[in-house]
Amino acid sequence: MERQGKAIEVNERALDLLTDKGFSPTYGARFLKRHIDEKVKLPITAMWKSATGFIVDAENDEIKITPTNGTATTP
């Protein structure tokens, strides 16, 4: 993302929610990548041209992507 002038910030609440929803005691982290693709990657792709940064947060037990035109900071 940095090479294309984009930045992303993912806060702890979002990380916790992504790992909670993407991890299964039975199957482990097998579905984590798919969950990240659905909840983070695809929404960012849809907003890619309209923003220079993205903030990934958790709100009401859902992942929320906020596009920014400033620079988001990577934790």
Contacts in CASP RR format, 6 or more apart in sequence:
PFRMAT RR
TARGET T0000
AUTHOR 0000-0000-0000
METHOD contacts of the structure
MODEL  1
MERQGKAIEVNERALDLLTDKGFSPTYGARFLKRHIDEKVKLPITAMWKS
ATGFIVDAENDEIKITPTNGTATTP
1 7 0 8 1.000
1 8 0 8 1.000
5 52 0 8 1.000
6 48 0 8 1.000
6 51 0 8 1.000
6 52 0 8 1.000
6 53 0 8 1.000
6 54 0 8 1.000
7 52 0 8 1.000
7 53 0 8 1.000
7 54 0 8 1.000
7 71 0 8 1.000
7 72 0 8 1.000
7 73 0 8 1.000
7 74 0 8 1.000
8 44 0 8 1.000
8 53 0 8 1.000
8 54 0 8 1.000
8 55 0 8 1.000
8 56 0 8 1.000
8 72 0 8 1.000
8 74 0 8 1.000
9 53 0 8 1.000
9 54 0 8 1.000
9 55 0 8 1.000
9 56 0 8 1.000
9 72 0 8 1.000
9 73 0 8 1.000
9 74 0 8 1.000
9 75 0 8 1.000
10 40 0 8 1.000
10 56 0 8 1.000
10 74 0 8 1.000
10 75 0 8 1.000
11 55 0 8 1.000
11 56 0 8 1.000
11 57 0 8 1.000
11 58 0 8 1.000
11 75 0 8 1.000
13 57 0 8 1.000
13 58 0 8 1.000
14 56 0 8 1.000
14 57 0 8 1.000
14 58 0 8 1.000
14 63 0 8 1.000
14 64 0 8 1.000
16 58 0 8 1.000
17 58 0 8 1.000
17 61 0 8 1.000
17 62 0 8 1.000
17 63 0 8 1.000
18 32 0 8 1.000
18 35 0 8 1.000
18 36 0 8 1.000
18 39 0 8 1.000
18 40 0 8 1.000
18 63 0 8 1.000
19 32 0 8 1.000
21 35 0 8 1.000
21 39 0 8 1.000
22 29 0 8 1.000
22 31 0 8 1.000
22 32 0 8 1.000
22 34 0 8 1.000
22 35 0 8 1.000
23 29 0 8 1.000
23 31 0 8 1.000
23 32 0 8 1.000
24 30 0 8 1.000
24 31 0 8 1.000
39 63 0 8 1.000
40 56 0 8 1.000
40 63 0 8 1.000
40 65 0 8 1.000
43 65 0 8 1.000
44 54 0 8 1.000
44 65 0 8 1.000
47 54 0 8 1.000
47 65 0 8 1.000
47 67 0 8 1.000
50 67 0 8 1.000
51 67 0 8 1.000
51 68 0 8 1.000
51 69 0 8 1.000
52 68 0 8 1.000
52 69 0 8 1.000
52 70 0 8 1.000
52 71 0 8 1.000
53 67 0 8 1.000
53 68 0 8 1.000
53 69 0 8 1.000
53 70 0 8 1.000
53 71 0 8 1.000
53 72 0 8 1.000
54 65 0 8 1.000
54 66 0 8 1.000
54 67 0 8 1.000
54 68 0 8 1.000
54 72 0 8 1.000
55 65 0 8 1.000
55 66 0 8 1.000
55 68 0 8 1.000
55 72 0 8 1.000
56 63 0 8 1.000
56 64 0 8 1.000
56 65 0 8 1.000
57 63 0 8 1.000
57 64 0 8 1.000
57 66 0 8 1.000
58 64 0 8 1.000
END
